[in-house]
Amino acid sequence: MPRITPSEELQLIESIVAAHPNGIRISDIESEMVRRLSGKLNRRTLQRRLQKLIEAHRLTAEGESIALVYKFASGVAVAISGVAASVYVGVAEAELYVSVSPEGARIRDQVRLPLMNRRPVGYQREFLEAYQPGETFYLSESLRSQLHDMGRTAPGERPAGTYARDILSRLLVDLSWASSKLEGNTYSRLDTQNLIELGQVAQGKDTIETQMILNHKAAIEMLIEDADEVGFDAFTFKNLHAVLSQDLMRDPQASGRLRRRAVEISGTVFHPAALPQVIEDCFEQLLSKATLIPDPFEQAFFLMVQIPYLQPFEGVNKRVSRVGANISLIKHNLCPLSFIDVPERAYVEGTLGVYELNGVDLLRDVFVWAYERSCQRYLAITQTMVEPDPLKIKYREALIRAVQAMVKGQLRPQPDVIAQVARDLVNEVDRDAFIQMLTDALGQLHEGSLARYRLRRSEYLDWQQERYLKVTGDKAK
């Protein structure tokens, strides 16, 4: 390839930076240029090019030292033409990918080779057996520390699942939509929100897509409601699979059961384990190792690597790994991983890297990018939240049961009725405050907040109808 001119280098640098709205380090810019130009640009030359773009107000620099990142200046359009366009794979494609490490880039390039040029491989049990919890780490210490800094939600000890419950309505929509989208689901986020909050099925969509999203919702609710009880055990993961695969399996008996027959995965030269005894043994070993991992982020990523690789179920394995990866985050009140905006191609290629090469680097790049994106999203939400009332935390479950009793029992929210419900749930010292909490909760109850109290829309509508009939009946008298 002929050498490109300095002006073309500037265009290429702009294109690379523009594809990373959260900023990109100079070392990552170098890696991208090496990949696209098949040659390395001198670091000092690259620094001069970057400085020139900053002076021209095309780029901005944020941070210091190793934390320094370059960002595209807002309001500036990218022009790609001539040689720069030919050496760059296209901004549109780059915008649909994540920032990758040099190791991740090598895996990406290998799994993009035609199938005929990739060597067929089977399940390597040694890949799982070689992992020693507390000694082996897919995520480096510095990376784990960075993830903890990003995902920390509040100081002090709180009951497991507290933070996830605080953002439950948003999390149900985000994770259900994003995880389903990675499976090719065509529901939009708004379609998903209307389905989850209002029960409205999107027109023109396949029933399988609708069922997939509803299954995600039920699975997330299961993990959050039972945050103290769920864990890295067969009971949890078999039930998680049963919920996620409900009415989606060709063989309904396979839902929630370990695989008993061979499966094939399209688009890869990887052949999963076929012997039921091997699958069962490795599944038990996988969960035992996950339980012993001391860090919640390492636990989450370990599941994303090993569950799809083992393929313990006949289908829905990646969905189990994505939702299951949130178990440790929910239990430790860390920001959850919603997979919002994760490019499908990057996720698929990261998974292929595990399948075919036992390489975790590209999937790790996707994991870190996805988690940073999730944290940015939920941090913006929590910044608008008020400091929680300690009494509401103390009586969270009691309030849920009280609201359920009122709605499911179709009771009118009158003072004497509310007082009677409260009397059965709260001690006398806090009863007056709890009565006020319950009164406020019932007054603020609407279709968009039903998940908070584990209510079905039909139950709420029946309650509303009953209230209306009683009110109109009283007026008639």
Secondary structure, DSSP 4 states (H G I P E B T S, - for coil): -PPPPHHHHHHHHHHHHHT-TT-B-HHHHHHHHHHHHSSPPPHHHHHHHHHHHHHTTSEEEESSGGG-EEEEPTT------HHHHHHS--HHHHHTS----HHHHHHHHHHTS-GGGS--EE--HHHHHT--BTTB-SS-HHHHHHHHHHHB--SS---TTHHHHHTHHHHHHHHHHHHHHTTT----HHHHHIIIII-PPPTT--HHHHHHHHHHHHHHHHHHHTTTT--SSHHHHHHHHHHHTTTT-SSGGGTTS---S----TTSSEE----HHHHHHHHHHHHHHHHH-S-HHHHHHHHHHHHHHH--SSS-HHHHHHHHTHHHHHHTTBPP---TT--HHHHHHHHHHHHHH---HHHHHHHHHHHHHHHHHHHHHHTTPPPPPHHHHHTHHHHHHHHHHHHHTT----HHHHHHHHHTTS-HHHHHHHHHHHHHHHHT--GGGGGGGT--HHHHHHHHHHHHHHHHHHHH-
